[in-house]
Amino acid sequence: MKILFVATEAAPLAKVGGMGDVVGTLPGILKALGHDVRMLMPYYGFLNQKLTIPAIPLWSGSVMYNEVEVYETTFPTAAIPLYLLGHWSFATDEVYGGEGEDWRFTLFANGSTEFIKDHWKPDVVHCHDWHTGMIPVWLALEPGVATVFTIHNLAYQGPWQGRLRQITWCPDPLKGHNTLAAALWAADQVNAVSPTYAQQIQTLEYGEDVEDILTEIAPKLHGILNGIDMDSYNPATDGALVQPFSADTLDRRPANKLALQQEVGLDNEAAPFLVGVVSRLVEQKGIDLMLPVLSRFLDATDAQILVLGTGDKAYEAALWDMTMDYPGRMAVKLLYNDSLSRRIYGGTDAFLMPSRFEPCGISQMLALRYGSVPIVRQTGGLTDTVFDHDPIAGTGNGYCFSPYDPCDLMGCLMRAWEGYKYQPQWQALQKRGMAVDFSWHLSAQDYLKLYDRAIQHKKTTFSQRLAQAQALAAADSAAAAAAATPNPVAPASVTAPPPTIPTIPKP
């Protein structure tokens, strides 16, 4: 099968969220299963520092009154052909942001579509989030090319239809009020990145104003849980750790905790319960719920808190202020640092994710892999991966709470803090988490089934789509012809002849 991934992120080249992990790992797994897999992403300004990119483009074209070029190189971790779409608007050190974000990613989708039509036609184009949402629309009438659209975060939906019509060509009618909605209607198959999230987004609470569309397309909507790179994220071989360890050598793990405390400025003691957070500091991640609880938790216990991440300035400032109130017990690192995040997974006792919503979540899987017990809210992919610890039955792999409420979060933190005191049971809990297989191989099989569904859907609906488009085009042509034909000029007035009265002869 020929598969093309089109996305704005792919770790380790460009990563902002979980999409980068998916696009950076899944293609390599599919290639290893024998498929012809390629990738297409924007040619960001910083990629020259990470890749050898030829000076001469493989393809060039004109879209949205702009010239674009595609350069071919190789994805570094899986030896997969990587296409980079170049335009001056991507010559930046940032992946997202800026006033023209809607325009430049629509340009990316438009250029990608023309490249697919003109240069390499795969069996399936796998699109990711709104940035590639118009590709299924533009490929709807391209024979032999099916589309799959993956929802990583439903909250971001791209420009509205009016804006789209200002900046690019849209079919008429365009089904969907914005870019993401158009993709939901047009794609041959749609998936969310966890089974629970696929169900939740069909409700008013999680549907982000497109729940009605998602319910309507439910037959082609699926949930496939993300995986992680089990080889890269392996505590037994991870060079970022001071002391590698495994589930059989948990006695070596405390050395990572002491080294981590010293690195970030926490009191260098093995006894305190150390809770880690690696997150974007935004509302989605439950930071507004977490902030008032952390101070109360620190006041009530001997615990320590370590936060790594960047995001909303108000959250950054509030967390930084807390370090002043709890010196030696609270540390905040306002940056992105992959090596430090690995040391947090491998050195903290527990890992906190109180998300308001979570399409899948990768961090809780990494925490489990490294023996840091997750403390999570039951939502989305967190529900599918973390199960509440029952100390009597000896089941579960973390601590869970459900209502988005500070009292419930506080209670969950206190349960975990209390559970940490019983080290034999705690280590059994760690081992259960470390034993879970989150590899991509299981998910890859589910994606291959999804691709097959997309191909079959394209075959069964293509003639119908084509007939509808031809009918619309014929109607438009007839309307245009009628508008171009001058109306006959009617006479100013018409006088009816008087009625004929028969002559009756006289007798």
C-alpha positions in Angstrom: 0.0 0.0 0.0 1.2 3.5 -0.8 0.7 5.9 2.1 1.5 9.6 2.3 1.5 11.3 5.7 0.8 15.1 5.5 1.3 17.0 8.7 2.8 20.2 10.2 4.8 18.3 12.9 7.0 15.2 12.9 9.3 14.5 15.9 12.3 14.9 16.1 12.3 17.5 13.4 9.4 19.6 14.6 7.3 18.8 17.7 4.8 20.9 19.6 2.3 18.4 20.8 1.3 14.7 20.5 0.8 15.0 16.7 4.6 15.3 16.4 5.1 12.0 18.2 2.5 10.2 16.1 3.7 11.4 12.7 7.4 10.9 13.7 6.9 7.3 14.7 3.9 5.6 12.9 5.3 5.9 9.3 8.4 3.9 10.3 6.3 1.1 11.8 4.2 0.9 8.7 7.3 0.9 6.5 8.7 -2.0 8.5 5.4 -3.9 7.8 6.2 -3.6 4.1 4.4 -0.5 2.9 5.6 2.3 0.7 5.3 5.2 3.2 6.3 8.8 2.6 5.9 12.1 4.5 5.2 15.7 3.5 5.6 18.7 5.9 6.4 22.4 5.6 10.0 23.4 5.0 10.5 25.3 8.2 13.5 27.7 8.5 15.2 25.6 11.2 15.2 22.3 9.2 18.5 23.1 7.5 20.1 22.6 10.8 18.8 19.1 11.2 18.7 17.7 7.6 20.7 17.7 4.4 18.3 19.3 1.9 19.1 19.6 -1.8 19.2 23.1 -3.3 17.2 22.1 -6.4 13.5 21.3 -5.8 11.9 18.1 -6.9 8.7 19.9 -7.9 7.4 23.4 -8.2 3.9 24.8 -8.7 1.7 27.9 -8.3 -1.1 27.9 -5.7 -3.1 30.8 -4.2 -1.1 33.2 -6.6 2.2 32.1 -4.9 5.1 29.9 -6.1 5.9 26.9 -4.0 8.6 24.2 -4.3 8.9 20.7 -2.9 12.3 19.3 -1.9 13.0 15.7 -1.3 15.2 14.4 1.6 15.1 11.5 4.1 13.4 11.4 7.4 16.2 10.8 9.9 14.8 8.1 12.2 13.3 5.7 9.7 14.9 6.3 6.2 11.6 7.3 4.8 11.3 9.8 1.8 10.5 13.2 3.3 9.0 15.9 1.1 9.3 19.5 2.3 7.0 22.2 0.9 8.9 25.4 0.7 7.5 29.0 0.8 8.9 32.1 2.4 6.1 32.1 5.0 7.6 29.0 6.5 11.1 30.4 6.8 10.7 30.8 10.6 11.9 29.3 13.8 8.4 28.7 15.0 5.9 26.0 13.9 2.8 27.9 14.9 1.7 31.4 15.6 1.6 34.7 13.8 -1.2 36.6 12.1 -1.0 34.7 8.9 -1.2 31.2 10.3 -4.6 30.4 8.7 -3.3 31.6 5.3 0.1 29.8 5.3 -1.3 26.4 6.4 -4.1 26.7 3.9 -1.3 27.4 1.3 0.5 24.3 2.6 -2.6 22.1 2.2 -3.2 23.6 -1.3 0.4 23.0 -2.4 0.3 19.5 -1.0 -2.8 18.7 -2.9 -1.3 19.9 -6.2 1.9 17.9 -5.5 -0.2 14.8 -4.9 -2.1 15.2 -8.1 0.9 16.1 -10.2 3.8 14.1 -8.8 3.0 11.1 -6.6 -0.4 9.6 -6.1 -0.6 7.3 -3.0 -3.5 5.0 -2.3 -4.1 6.8 1.0 -3.3 10.4 2.1 -3.3 10.5 5.9 -4.1 14.1 7.0 -3.6 15.5 10.5 -5.7 18.2 12.2 -7.1 21.4 10.6 -3.9 22.5 8.9 -4.4 19.7 6.3 -8.2 19.8 6.4 -8.8 21.0 2.9 -6.8 18.2 1.3 -9.7 15.7 1.6 -12.0 18.3 0.1 -9.8 18.9 -2.9 -9.0 15.2 -3.4 -12.7 14.1 -3.2 -12.8 14.0 -7.0 -9.3 12.5 -7.5 -9.8 8.9 -8.6 -7.8 6.2 -6.7 -6.7 8.5 -3.8 -8.5 7.9 -0.5 -8.2 10.2 2.5 -8.0 9.6 6.3 -8.3 12.6 8.6 -7.0 12.3 12.2 -8.3 14.5 15.0 -5.5 15.2 17.5 -7.2 18.2 19.0 -10.7 19.2 18.2 -10.4 22.6 19.8 -8.4 24.0 16.9 -10.5 24.2 13.7 -8.9 26.5 11.3 -10.4 29.4 9.3 -14.1 29.7 8.7 -15.7 29.2 5.3 -15.9 32.9 4.6 -12.2 33.3 5.2 -11.4 30.2 3.1 -13.2 31.7 0.2 -11.2 34.9 0.5 -7.8 33.2 0.4 -8.3 30.0 -1.8 -10.5 28.1 -4.2 -13.4 26.2 -2.6 -15.9 24.0 -4.3 -19.5 25.3 -4.4 -21.2 24.3 -2.2 -18.5 23.7 0.4 -20.0 21.4 3.1 -18.8 22.6 6.6 -18.6 25.9 8.3 -14.8 25.9 8.8 -11.8 23.9 7.7 -12.1 21.1 10.2 -15.8 20.7 9.6 -15.1 20.5 5.8 -12.5 17.7 6.5 -15.0 15.7 8.6 -17.5 15.7 5.8 -15.1 15.1 2.9 -12.6 12.5 4.3 -13.2 8.9 3.5 -12.5 7.9 7.1 -12.0 9.9 10.3 -10.4 8.9 13.6 -9.6 10.3 17.0 -6.5 9.3 18.9 -8.3 7.2 21.6 -11.5 5.2 21.7 -12.9 7.2 24.6 -12.2 10.6 22.9 -13.9 9.4 19.8 -17.1 8.8 21.8 -16.8 12.0 23.9 -16.5 14.4 21.0 -20.0 13.4 19.9 -21.3 15.1 23.0 -22.0 18.7 23.8 -19.4 18.8 26.6 -16.5 17.8 24.3 -17.8 18.4 20.8 -16.4 21.9 20.3 -19.5 22.9 18.3 -19.1 20.1 15.7 -20.7 17.3 17.8 -23.7 17.2 15.4 -21.4 16.6 12.5 -19.4 13.9 14.3 -22.7 12.1 15.3 -23.8 12.3 11.6 -20.5 10.8 10.4 -20.3 8.2 13.2 -20.2 5.2 10.8 -16.8 6.4 9.5 -15.5 7.8 12.9 -13.1 5.5 14.8 -10.9 5.7 17.9 -7.3 4.4 17.7 -5.1 4.8 20.7 -1.7 6.3 20.1 1.4 4.4 21.0 5.0 5.4 22.0 8.4 4.5 20.7 9.2 1.7 23.2 12.8 1.5 22.0 13.6 5.2 22.3 11.7 5.5 25.6 13.3 2.7 27.5 14.5 3.3 31.1 17.0 0.4 30.8 18.9 2.1 28.0 18.0 5.8 28.2 21.2 7.9 28.2 19.4 10.9 29.7 19.1 9.0 33.0 21.8 9.1 35.6 21.1 5.4 36.4 19.3 3.2 33.9 16.9 0.7 35.4 14.1 -1.8 34.6 11.2 -3.3 36.4 13.5 -6.0 37.8 16.0 -3.4 39.1 13.8 -0.8 40.7 16.3 -0.5 43.5 18.5 1.5 41.1 15.7 4.1 40.4 16.1 6.3 43.5 19.5 7.5 42.2 17.6 9.3 39.4 15.3 11.0 42.0 18.3 12.4 44.0 20.1 13.6 40.8 16.9 15.2 39.6 16.3 17.1 42.9 19.8 18.4 42.8 19.5 19.5 39.1 16.4 21.5 39.6 17.1 22.9 43.1 14.8 20.8 45.3 15.7 19.6 48.7 18.0 16.6 48.0 16.2 13.9 50.0 14.9 10.5 49.1 11.9 10.5 51.5 9.6 13.3 50.2 6.9 12.3 47.7 8.0 13.9 44.4 5.3 14.8 41.9 6.2 15.7 38.3 4.4 17.7 35.6 5.5 17.9 32.0 2.9 19.8 30.0 1.9 22.7 27.9 0.7 25.3 30.4 -2.8 25.8 28.9 -6.3 25.4 30.1 -6.8 22.1 28.3 -4.2 20.5 30.6 -6.0 21.4 33.7 -3.6 24.1 34.9 -6.4 26.3 36.2 -7.6 23.3 38.3 -4.1 22.4 39.5 -2.9 25.9 40.6 -5.1 26.4 43.7 -4.7 22.7 44.8 -0.9 22.5 44.7 -0.4 25.1 47.5 -2.9 23.3 49.7 -1.3 20.0 48.9 2.2 21.3 49.8 0.8 22.8 53.0 -0.7 19.5 54.1 2.2 17.2 53.2 5.9 17.0 52.9 5.7 16.5 49.1 7.7 18.2 46.4 6.4 19.5 43.0 8.4 19.9 39.8 6.8 21.5 36.7 8.4 21.6 33.2 6.7 23.4 30.3 5.7 26.6 28.6 2.3 28.2 27.7 0.0 30.9 28.9 2.0 33.7 30.5 -0.5 34.0 33.4 0.0 30.3 34.3 3.8 30.6 33.9 3.8 33.6 36.3 1.5 31.9 38.9 3.6 28.8 39.0 6.9 30.8 39.2 5.4 32.8 42.1 4.7 29.5 44.0 8.4 28.6 43.9 9.0 31.7 46.0 6.5 30.5 48.6 7.9 26.9 48.7 11.7 27.1 48.3 13.3 23.7 48.1 9.9 22.0 47.7 8.6 23.5 44.4 10.6 23.9 41.2 9.4 25.3 37.8 11.3 25.1 34.5 9.6 27.3 31.9 11.1 25.6 28.8 11.0 22.6 26.5 13.7 20.1 27.2 13.4 16.5 26.0 16.3 15.2 28.1 15.0 16.8 31.3 11.5 15.5 30.6 13.0 12.0 30.5 14.7 12.5 33.8 11.4 13.7 35.2 9.7 10.5 34.0 12.5 8.4 35.4 13.0 10.3 38.7 9.6 11.4 40.1 7.5 9.2 42.2 4.2 10.3 40.6 3.2 12.2 37.4 0.2 14.6 37.4 -2.2 15.1 34.5 -5.4 16.8 35.6 -6.6 17.5 32.0 -9.9 19.2 31.3 -9.9 17.0 28.1 -7.2 14.8 26.6 -7.6 13.4 23.1 -5.0 10.7 23.9 -2.0 11.8 25.9 1.5 10.6 25.6 3.0 11.7 28.9 1.0 9.3 31.0 2.3 6.4 28.9 5.9 7.6 29.2 5.4 8.0 33.0 4.1 4.4 33.2 7.0 3.2 31.1 9.5 4.9 33.5 7.8 3.8 36.8 6.3 7.2 37.7 2.8 6.5 38.9 0.2 8.6 37.0 -2.4 10.8 38.8 -4.9 11.6 36.1 -8.4 12.8 35.5 -10.6 10.2 33.7 -11.1 11.8 30.3 -10.2 10.8 26.7 -7.1 8.7 26.3 -6.4 8.9 30.0 -9.4 6.7 30.6 -8.1 4.2 28.1 -4.6 3.9 29.6 -4.7 4.6 33.4 -6.8 2.5 35.7 -7.4 3.3 39.4 -5.3 1.5 41.9 -7.1 -0.9 44.2 -4.6 -1.6 47.1 -6.8 -4.5 48.4 -7.2 -6.3 45.0 -3.7 -5.3 43.8 -5.0 -4.0 40.5 -4.7 -0.7 38.5 -1.7 1.2 37.5 -2.4 4.8 38.7 -4.7 7.1 40.7 -7.8 8.5 39.0 -10.4 11.1 39.7 -13.4 12.1 37.5 -15.2 15.4 38.2 -13.3 18.5 37.1 -13.2 19.7 40.7 -10.4 20.9 43.0 -11.7 18.8 45.9 -11.6 15.6 43.8 -8.0 16.4 42.6 -6.9 17.1 46.2 -8.4 13.8 47.3 -6.6 11.9 44.6 -3.3 13.6 45.4 -3.7 12.7 49.1 -4.5 9.1 48.2 -1.3 8.8 46.1 0.8 10.5 48.9 -0.6 8.1 51.4 0.0 5.1 49.1 3.6 6.0 48.6 4.2 5.3 52.3 3.7 1.6 51.7 6.7 0.9 49.5 6.2 -2.8 48.8 2.7 -2.1 47.4 4.0 1.0 45.6 6.7 -0.9 43.8 4.1 -3.5 42.8 2.1 -0.6 41.4 5.1 0.7 39.5 5.8 -2.7 38.0 2.2 -3.1 36.8 2.6 0.2 35.0 5.9 -0.7 33.5 4.6 -4.0 32.1 2.0 -2.3 29.9 2.7 -2.6 26.2 2.2 0.8 24.5 4.1 0.0 21.4 2.9 1.3 18.0 2.6 -2.2 16.5 -0.9 -2.8 17.8 -2.1 0.6 16.7 -0.4 0.3 13.3 -2.6 -2.8 12.6 -5.7 -0.7 13.4 -4.5 2.1 11.1 -4.0 -0.4 8.2 -7.6 -1.6 8.7 -8.7 2.1 8.6 -6.8 2.7 5.4 -8.5 -0.3 3.8 -11.9 1.1 4.9 -11.0 4.4 3.3 -10.0 2.8 0.0 -13.3 0.9 -0.1 -15.3 4.0 0.8 -13.6 5.9 -2.0 -14.5 3.2 -4.5 -18.1 3.1 -3.5 -18.7 6.9 -3.3 -16.5 8.2 -6.1 -19.0 7.8 -8.9 -21.7 9.4 -6.7 -19.4 12.4 -5.8 -18.5 12.8 -9.5 -22.2 12.7 -10.6 -23.1 15.3 -8.0 -20.2 17.5 -9.1 -21.2 17.2 -12.8 -24.8 18.0 -12.0 -23.8 21.1 -10.1 -21.5 22.1 -12.9 -24.3 21.6 -15.5 -26.7 23.7 -13.3 -24.1 26.4 -13.0 -23.5 26.4 -16.8 -27.2 26.6 -17.4 -27.6 29.5 -15.0 -24.7 31.3 -16.5 -26.1 30.8 -20.0 -29.5 32.1 -19.0 -27.9 35.1 -17.3 -25.9 35.9 -20.5 -29.0 35.6 -22.8 -30.7 39.1 -23.3 -34.4 39.1 -22.3 -36.8 39.9 -25.2 -38.2 43.4 -25.0 -42.0 43.3 -24.4 -44.2 46.0 -26.0 -45.1 49.0 -23.9 -48.8 48.1 -23.9 -51.1 45.7 -25.7 -54.6 46.8 -26.6 -57.0 43.9 -27.0 -59.3 44.2 -30.1 -62.9 44.9 -29.3 -65.2 41.9 -29.2 -67.0 41.0 -32.4 -70.8 41.5 -32.1 -72.7 39.4 -34.6 -75.2 41.3 -36.9 -78.7 40.1 -36.5 -80.8 40.8 -39.6 -84.0 42.6 -39.2 -87.1 40.5 -39.8 
